[in-house]
Amino acid sequence: MKSNLKKFLKFPTLFTYKIIAISSPGLVEKIVKIVQLYIPGEYNPVLKTSGKGKYSSISITITATHIQQVEALYDILGSIDKVYMVL
């Protein structure tokens, strides 16, 4: 997948990650902090919680300047405790 992304993206570009995780307090703040470490800026993530409240979907958009940023954040966000997947 990573090699395919490079073919379709022209930098700089807006890129949205969607993180699916078990709902937990502070999850959104933790994601924003991690993104800010790699790409400083102001972020307005969108949080959606499942009907029963067990799962959360967090969408966060960055301005990527190169493919390495996109790929690195996929790996880093995917390694957060309670995260199931990053789309």
GICORCOR-V981912 format. One record per residue. N is the residue number from 1. RES is the residue in one letter. D_FIRST is the distance of its C-alpha to the first C-alpha in Angstrom with 1 decimal. Layout:
# GICORCOR-V981912
n: [N;N]
res: [RES;RES]
d_first: [D_FIRST;D_FIRST]
This chain:
# GICORCOR-V981912
n: [1;2;3;4;5;6;7;8;9;10;11;12;13;14;15;16;17;18;19;20;21;22;23;24;25;26;27;28;29;30;31;32;33;34;35;36;37;38;39;40;41;42;43;44;45;46;47;48;49;50;51;52;53;54;55;56;57;58;59;60;61;62;63;64;65;66;67;68;69;70;71;72;73;74;75;76;77;78;79;80;81;82;83;84;85;86;87]
res: [M;K;S;N;L;K;K;F;L;K;F;P;T;L;F;T;Y;K;I;I;A;I;S;S;P;G;L;V;E;K;I;V;K;I;V;Q;L;Y;I;P;G;E;Y;N;P;V;L;K;T;S;G;K;G;K;Y;S;S;I;S;I;T;I;T;A;T;H;I;Q;Q;V;E;A;L;Y;D;I;L;G;S;I;D;K;V;Y;M;V;L]
d_first: [0.0;3.8;5.5;5.1;6.4;9.1;10.3;11.1;12.6;16.1;17.6;19.4;17.8;18.2;15.1;15.7;14.5;15.8;17.0;18.5;21.2;24.7;27.2;29.1;31.3;29.9;26.2;25.7;27.7;25.8;22.5;24.2;25.8;22.6;21.0;24.4;24.4;21.4;22.0;25.7;26.8;28.0;25.7;26.5;24.2;24.7;25.5;25.8;27.4;27.5;30.9;32.1;30.8;28.8;25.3;24.2;21.4;21.2;19.6;19.8;19.2;19.1;19.7;17.2;18.6;15.7;12.0;13.3;14.8;11.8;9.9;13.3;14.2;11.3;12.7;16.2;16.3;14.9;17.7;20.5;23.0;23.0;19.4;17.7;14.3;12.7;11.2]
